């Protein structure tokens, strides 16, 4: 399984709430996202090099990425 190196809650260009996630490129992980999350609920942002995924799919993100929950729900700064 691929781990996330970026994950934060934020809106998309339509004001919908979700998560911005990033990970080192892995074709299988990209295909897993595409299979598990409808195209209307996710998008790739070429400029940011991040995926935006609707918050309705947070449980699916937990399944796909072992560290999603810890990153998405961390409070404050680690330092």
N, CA and C of each residue as an Amber inpcrd file, in Angstrom:
protein
   237
   0.8300000  -1.1920000   0.0000000   0.0000000   0.0000000   0.0000000
   0.8730000   1.2520000   0.0000000   0.4020000   2.2490000  -0.6760000
   1.0850000   3.5270000  -0.7390000   0.6170000   4.4040000   0.4150000
   1.5350000   5.1380000   1.0110000   1.1900000   6.0830000   2.0790000
   1.1300000   7.4880000   1.5070000   0.2960000   8.2940000   2.1010000
   0.1790000   9.6910000   1.7010000   1.3520000  10.4870000   2.2550000
   1.8140000  11.4690000   1.4700000   2.7880000  12.4100000   2.0070000
   2.1590000  13.7870000   2.1920000   0.9480000  13.9710000   1.6550000
   0.1910000  15.2070000   1.8370000  -1.2720000  14.8510000   2.0530000
  -1.8910000  15.4950000   3.0160000  -3.3200000  15.2970000   3.2430000
  -3.8430000  16.4420000   4.0960000  -4.7770000  17.1890000   3.5420000
  -5.4180000  18.2380000   4.3260000  -6.8330000  18.4610000   3.8060000
  -7.6910000  18.9200000   4.6940000  -9.0790000  19.1730000   4.3450000
  -9.1640000  20.5170000   3.6430000  -9.9450000  20.5680000   2.5770000
 -10.0980000  21.8170000   1.8490000 -11.1240000  21.6840000   0.7470000
 -11.6140000  22.8100000   0.2990000 -12.6330000  22.8210000  -0.7340000
 -12.0430000  22.7760000  -2.1380000 -12.8930000  22.4370000  -3.0700000
 -12.4960000  22.4730000  -4.4740000 -12.9780000  23.7880000  -5.0910000
 -12.8360000  23.9260000  -6.3840000 -13.2170000  25.1720000  -7.0580000
 -14.7260000  25.4270000  -7.0230000 -15.5140000  24.4020000  -6.7140000
 -16.9670000  24.5510000  -6.6110000 -17.4310000  24.7580000  -5.1680000
 -16.4940000  24.8650000  -4.2470000 -16.8340000  25.0710000  -2.8460000
 -17.2280000  23.8090000  -2.1070000 -17.0320000  22.6520000  -2.7180000
 -17.3530000  21.3840000  -2.0660000 -16.2190000  21.0010000  -1.1210000
 -16.5700000  20.4710000   0.0440000 -15.5790000  20.0890000   1.0370000
 -15.0270000  18.7080000   0.7300000 -13.7350000  18.5740000   0.9360000
 -13.0850000  17.2920000   0.7010000 -11.6730000  17.3110000   1.2250000
 -10.8580000  16.4340000   0.6800000  -9.4720000  16.3010000   1.1010000
  -8.5620000  16.4450000  -0.1070000  -7.4780000  17.1690000   0.0920000
  -6.4050000  17.2440000  -0.8870000  -5.3600000  16.2290000  -0.4500000
  -5.0610000  15.2730000  -1.3270000  -4.1120000  14.2200000  -0.9760000
  -3.0110000  14.1290000  -2.0240000  -1.8420000  13.7310000  -1.5580000
  -0.7200000  13.5360000  -2.4530000   0.1140000  12.3500000  -1.9990000
   0.7250000  11.6840000  -2.9570000   1.5770000  10.5330000  -2.6830000
   2.5520000  10.3830000  -3.8420000   3.6410000   9.6720000  -3.6040000
   4.5800000   9.4590000  -4.7060000   3.8300000   8.6870000  -5.7970000
   4.1660000   8.9810000  -7.0360000   3.4260000   8.3750000  -8.1380000
   3.4750000   6.8600000  -8.0520000   2.3140000   6.2590000  -8.1430000
   2.1670000   4.8150000  -8.1490000   0.9420000   4.5080000  -9.0060000
   1.1500000   3.8640000 -10.1360000   0.0630000   3.5970000 -11.0770000
  -1.0670000   2.8080000 -10.4390000  -0.7260000   1.8310000  -9.6090000
  -1.7720000   1.0360000  -8.9500000  -2.6290000   1.9000000  -8.0260000
  -2.0000000   2.8090000  -7.2820000  -2.7520000   3.6960000  -6.3870000
  -3.6740000   4.6170000  -7.1820000  -3.1940000   5.1210000  -8.2940000
  -4.0250000   5.9810000  -9.1510000  -5.2210000   5.1900000  -9.6680000
  -4.9820000   3.9850000 -10.1280000  -6.0730000   3.1430000 -10.6220000
  -7.0580000   2.7940000  -9.5050000  -6.5490000   2.5580000  -8.3010000
  -7.4260000   2.2600000  -7.1630000  -8.3510000   3.4440000  -6.8670000
  -7.8090000   4.6510000  -6.9020000  -8.6360000   5.8470000  -6.6860000
  -9.7120000   5.9350000  -7.7590000  -9.3260000   5.7280000  -8.9960000
 -10.2730000   5.8370000 -10.1070000 -11.3710000   4.7820000 -10.0300000
 -11.0340000   3.5900000  -9.5590000 -12.0240000   2.5160000  -9.4340000
 -12.9520000   2.7280000  -8.2370000 -12.4080000   3.2500000  -7.1400000
 -13.1490000   3.3280000  -5.8790000 -13.9820000   4.5960000  -5.7290000
 -13.5900000   5.6560000  -6.4380000 -14.2330000   6.9520000  -6.2260000
 -14.7280000   7.4900000  -7.5710000 -16.0230000   7.7340000  -7.6990000
 -16.5700000   8.2200000  -8.9740000 -15.8800000   9.5130000  -9.4280000
 -15.7750000   9.6790000 -10.7310000 -15.0620000  10.8450000 -11.2750000
 -15.6920000  12.1670000 -10.8420000 -16.9610000  12.1490000 -10.4990000
 -17.6290000  13.3670000 -10.0350000 -17.2310000  13.7420000  -8.6060000
 -16.5850000  12.8180000  -7.9000000 -16.2280000  13.0090000  -6.5010000
 -14.7180000  13.1340000  -6.2960000 -13.9660000  13.2380000  -7.3710000
 -12.5070000  13.3500000  -7.3030000 -12.0090000  14.1180000  -8.5130000
 -10.8360000  14.7000000  -8.3700000 -10.1850000  15.2920000  -9.5330000
  -8.7070000  15.4660000  -9.2680000  -7.9380000  15.4090000 -10.3350000
  -6.4980000  15.6220000 -10.2790000  -6.2300000  17.0850000 -10.5900000
  -5.4520000  17.7490000  -9.7460000  -5.0660000  19.1360000  -9.9780000
  -3.6140000  19.1390000 -10.4510000  -3.4400000  19.3880000 -11.7170000
  -2.1140000  19.3480000 -12.3400000  -1.1640000  20.3750000 -11.7210000
  -1.6670000  21.5620000 -11.4150000  -0.8060000  22.6030000 -10.8440000
  -0.3190000  22.2460000  -9.4390000  -1.2250000  21.7490000  -8.6050000
  -0.8660000  21.3940000  -7.2240000  -0.1950000  20.0250000  -7.1340000
  -0.4090000  19.2030000  -8.1610000   0.0570000  17.8050000  -8.1450000
  -0.5770000  17.0470000  -6.9840000  -1.8740000  17.3280000  -6.7730000
  -2.6450000  16.6900000  -5.7080000  -3.9990000  16.2480000  -6.2450000
  -4.5520000  15.2480000  -5.5990000  -5.9230000  14.8310000  -5.8580000
  -6.8290000  15.5320000  -4.8650000  -8.0060000  15.9430000  -5.3320000
  -9.0670000  16.3780000  -4.4330000 -10.1030000  15.2680000  -4.4410000
 -10.5420000  14.8550000  -3.2260000 -11.5450000  13.7960000  -3.0800000
 -12.6190000  14.2940000  -2.1160000 -13.8730000  14.1210000  -2.4970000
 -15.0020000  14.5220000  -1.6630000 -14.9140000  13.8840000  -0.2880000
 -15.3060000  14.6590000   0.7420000 -15.2810000  14.1360000   2.1050000
 -16.2220000  12.9440000   2.2790000 -17.1640000  12.7630000   1.3910000
 -18.0670000  11.6100000   1.4650000 -17.3120000  10.2930000   1.2910000
 -16.0830000  10.3680000   0.8130000 -15.2850000   9.1600000   0.5530000
 -14.1310000   9.0100000   1.5330000 -14.2550000   9.6040000   2.7210000
 -13.1620000   9.4790000   3.6840000 -12.9600000   8.0290000   4.1320000
 -14.0190000   7.2570000   4.2490000 -13.8710000   5.8440000   4.6230000
 -13.1170000   5.0770000   3.5360000 -13.3820000   5.4050000   2.2920000
 -12.6820000   4.7550000   1.1810000 -11.2080000   5.1450000   1.1880000
 -10.9210000   6.4150000   1.4960000  -9.5230000   6.8480000   1.5880000
  -8.7960000   6.1230000   2.7130000  -9.5050000   5.8290000   3.8080000
  -8.9190000   5.0450000   4.9010000  -8.5300000   3.6470000   4.4290000
  -9.3390000   3.0750000   3.5690000  -9.0480000   1.7480000   3.0220000
  -7.8550000   1.7860000   2.0630000  -7.7670000   2.8340000   1.2730000
  -6.7280000   2.9250000   0.2400000  -5.3600000   3.3370000   0.7800000
  -5.3580000   4.1690000   1.8250000  -4.1030000   4.7130000   2.3430000
  -4.0280000   4.4870000   3.8540000  -3.0520000   3.7130000   4.3270000
  -3.0000000   3.3510000   5.7410000  -2.8280000   4.5340000   6.6940000
  -2.2700000   5.6320000   6.2220000  -2.0530000   6.7730000   7.1120000
  -3.0440000   7.9150000   6.8820000  -4.0910000   7.6830000   6.1030000
  -5.0500000   8.7470000   5.8150000  -5.6850000   9.3140000   7.0830000
  -6.2300000   8.4450000   7.9160000  -6.9620000   8.9250000   9.1020000
  -6.0650000   9.7770000   9.9990000  -4.8560000   9.3070000  10.2480000
  -3.9430000  10.0440000  11.1300000  -3.6300000  11.4260000  10.5630000
  -3.3860000  11.5210000   9.2670000  -3.0720000  12.8160000   8.6630000
  -4.3010000  13.7180000   8.5630000  -5.4150000  13.1550000   8.1880000
  -6.6330000  13.9470000   7.9700000  -7.2010000  14.4980000   9.2670000
  -6.9470000  13.8290000  10.3580000  -7.5580000  14.2200000  11.6220000
  -6.5580000  14.6820000  12.6680000  -5.3450000  14.9720000  12.2350000
  -4.3660000  15.4590000  13.2190000  -4.7290000  16.8740000  13.6300000
  -4.5750000  17.1540000  14.8770000  -4.9260000  18.4600000  15.4330000
  -3.6700000  19.3000000  15.5930000  -3.6830000  20.4990000  15.0760000
  -2.5780000  21.4280000  15.2720000  -1.3020000  20.9760000  14.6000000
  -0.2070000  21.4930000  15.0610000   1.1080000  21.2220000  14.4960000
   1.8090000  20.1450000  15.2960000   2.6450000  19.3990000  14.6160000
   3.4390000  18.3730000  15.2900000   4.6510000  18.9890000  15.9630000
   5.0110000  20.2090000  15.5880000   6.2230000  20.8460000  16.1270000
   5.9080000  22.1460000  16.7960000
